[in-house]
Amino acid sequence: MDSAPVVRPALLLLALSAFSCGGARPTTPEAAPSPSPPLSAAIEFVDSVPGAGSALPVEECAGGESCVPGLTMAFVLTSLETVAQTHLAVELRDPQSHVCITGFASIPGGTLPAGQPVRVAVTYFEVGGDGCLYPASAAAVPIKDVVARITVGGRATLAERRFATSYLLQGPPLASGPTRPEIAGICWDAVGIPTGHCAETPLAGDPMQYWCDVRDPDGDALTITFEFRASDGCGAADRCWSEADTFPMRLVPDPARLVTRIHEYPLLGGALLTCTATDTHGFSATRSICFGKC
């Protein structure tokens, strides 16, 4: 595994102490008080499991997120001064520096002590990022850099360091033959209302947004349709509506998701919400949810 040269903590602290004696740095006023970061800190990339050069298989984890469950990365952090509310964020980037994998870990005890090296293991990594070719344009993407960043209070960056390395982000294979789509889930959200989510029946006037997740193991292109029908008849546009969208063929068996525009939930006795998915082989799947009396 290639990485930048290791900086020993003792030498780092000596260098930082000499620098800090050279005079006060200019400061700018802040709108609100925030934790004062130390002058600097060091980040060392110790090792990873699996090691550099390995494939990183993508799987589905809790909540339907794509993740790399077998990956663990270890770092040693050293700071000149004690600072609380510290965390470690890690990004794995492709050759064009697009973020493809992100990881996050809290510092043990929440505080980085002055002059004491602290080992931090990052064990949970999610897949996805703007510009990354996976999964829309490539089933496998090379990783060329790891960027580790110490943050304070989840906002200010205390230290950041880039390490040259190599991995291969590898998506799961598609099914070898034609498969039927499956409605993996239907959910909804009352936009801006914390309690209006999924299992809770909407109230009249709630600004509702609905989504439907569809899987098709062979990666077929899909057409997904949502239909909303009031049980006591249409009468007005908000009581009966439909939305549809098409999704191109996928290179990995990730779900496709249709998200509707915002619909104001009407005053009614009940309604039926139906999601239908059809693939290019003509196979289809349907799932309905009943609100109130259907």
N, C-alpha and C positions, 0 to 999 in steps of 0.2 A: 504494500500500500504506500503510495507516494503522499507526502505531506510536507508542509513547510518545516524548516528546522525547529527543533524543540528549544524553547527558552526556559532555562531553569528559573524557578520562582525566586531564589535568592538574588540572582543577577538582575532579574526584572525589578525587584523591589529597590535594589541599590540604584539602578538607573532612573527609576521613577522618582525616588527621593531627591536625587541630584537635580532633576529637571524642575521639580516643584519649588526648589529654593530660588529659582531665577527671577522671581517677581510675580505679582498678582496678575491673573488674567482678567481682561475686561469682561464685564457681565452685562446682560440685558435684562430689564425687568420682565417678570412673568405675570400673566393674568391671574394665576392662582398658585398657591404654594404647592410644591411637589418635592419628593425626596431628593436630597442633594447627592448626585453621584460622585464617587471618588474620581481622582484624576485619571486613572486608567486601570486596566486589568488585562490579564493574559488568558488566552484560550489555547489549550493543547488538545489535539485529536489523538486519543490513545489507540483505540482499535474499534472494530465492528464485528458483529456476527450476523450474517456471514461476512467473510473478509472481502477486501477489494478484489475486483475482477469477477465477483459472483453475480448470478442472476438474482433479482429481487421479485419473486412471484407476487402478483396482485391477487387479493381475495376480497370477498365481501365481509365486512365486519358489522358490529352492532349499529343499528340505525340505517342499514343499507349503504353505508359509506364504503368506498374502495380504500383498502389499506394494505400495508405490507406487514403482516403479523409476525413474520420470522425475523425482522430486523431489529437489532439493538446497537446503539452507538454510544461509546464511552468517551467522555471529555474530562479534562482537569482544568479547573478555573482558579485563578489566583488574583486577588485584588489588593491594592495598596491600602485602602481604607475599608472599614466595615460598612456595609450597606444592606438595608433590608428590602423586602419586596422584590427580590431578584428572581428571574426565570431565564431559562435557556431555550432559544428557538433555533431550529436547524432546518436548512433548506438543501435539498438535493437538486442540482440544476443540470440541464442538458448542455450540449456543446455551444448552443446559442445563448446560454445563461438564462433560459426560461426555467422557472420553478416547476418541478414535476412532482416532488414529494416534500411534505412538511412534517416536522416533528416538534414536540414541545415537552418541556419537563420543568418542574419546580426545583429550586435549589433546596437541598435537605435543610429543614428547619426554617426555610424562607429567607435566611440571611447569609450573605457572603462575608466571612470574617476576614479581618485584615491580616495579610501575610500568611494565611494558612491555605494550602492547596485543597480544593474540594473536588472530589470525583462525582460526576453526574452521569447517570445512564439514561438515555432517551430510548424508550421502549415502544412508543406508539407513533406510527407514521401514517398519515393520510395521503392519498394520491389525488393529484389534480392541481392545476394552476394555469393562469392566463398564458397562452402562447405555447404551452407544451403540446407536442404532437400526439401524445397519448391521452385519451383513447380514440379521438375522432379521426386522426390521420395515420396512425401507426400502432401496431399491436405490441411493439417493443421499441424502447427508446434508450440510447446510451446515456449514462450519467457521468459527467466529467468533473464536477466540482461539488464540494460540500461547504456551505456557508453557515457558520455558527455565530450566534448573536446573543449577548447577555443584555437583557432589558431590565429596567427599573420601573416598578409600578405598572408594568404592561405598556409603557409609553416610551420613555427615554432609552436610547441605546447607550449602554455603558462601554461595550467593546464588541468588535466584530472581526472575524478572521475567516479567510477563504483557504480551503485545502484542496489541492489537486488530487483526484482519485478516480476510480472507475468502477461502475456497476452497470448492470443491464436491467432496466425496468421491464418486466415481462408480464403481459396480460394473459389471462386464461384463454385456452383454445376454444374455438367455436365447435358446435356439434357437426359431425361429418355429413349428416343427412337432413332432409326437411323436418322441421319440428313445428309444433303448434305454439302460438303465443299464449302467455299466461298473464292474467291481471295480478300483479304482485301486491298492489295496494291502492286504495282510494283514501284520500284525506282532504281536509278542508281547513281553512283558517279565517277567522274574523279579523281582517286586517286592522292592526292597531289596538286590538282588544286582547289582552294577555290570556283570558280564560276561554276564548272562543276557538277551540282547536279540536279537530277530529271527533273524538267520542261524544262531544257535547252538541246537543241539537241547537242549531242557529236560532236566533231571535229575530223577529221582524225588524227590518231596518239595518241589520248587521251588514257591513261591507264584506261579502264573502268571496274567497278565491279558492278554487278547487283544483286538485291535481290527481293524476292517475299514472301509476308506474306499470310498465308492461315489459315482460321478459320474453325473449324468443332466442333459445340457445344457438340457433344457426345464424343469427345476425341478420335475418331478413329485414328489408325495408318494411316500415309499418305505417298504417294509417290509424290514428287513435281519435275517437269521437266521444265527447261528453254530451249527454242529454239530460235536461232537467224538466220534469213534468209535474205540475200541481195535481194532486189527487182529485180535486173538485173542479177541474177544468181550467183551460188556459185563460181566455178572456183578455189578458194583458200580456205585454211582451216579457215582463219580469217573472211571469208565472210559468212560462214554457220557453225554453231556448235550447240551442245546441251550438257546440263549437268543435272544430276538428283541425287536425294538423297532421302532416306527413313527416316521417323521420327516415333518413337514408339508411342504407345498409351499414351495419356496424362491423368493425374488425375484431371486437371482443364482445362477449355476451353481457355487456352492461345493460341495465334497463333503460328504456326510453320513457321520458316523462312529459305528459301534456299538462300544462298549467293554463288555466283559463284567465280571462280578464276578470276584473272585479265586478261582481253582481250584487246588487242590494237584495237581501233576502226578503221576499214578500210576506205579507200577512196572510197566512193560509192554515188549513187544518193539517195538511201533510203534503209530502212531495217525494218523488222517486228520482234518484240520481243514478244514471247508468253510464258506465264506461265500456266501450266496445273497441277492440283492436283487431285489425285484419292485416295479414302479411301478404307478401307477393305470391305465395303459393295458394292463396285463397283460404287458408286456415284462419279461424277467428276465435275470439274469446270474449265473454261478456260478464260483467259483474255489476250488481246494483246495490244501492244503499237506500233505505227508507227513512225519511224524516217524518216523525209523527205517524199519522194514519195514512196508509197507502191503499 
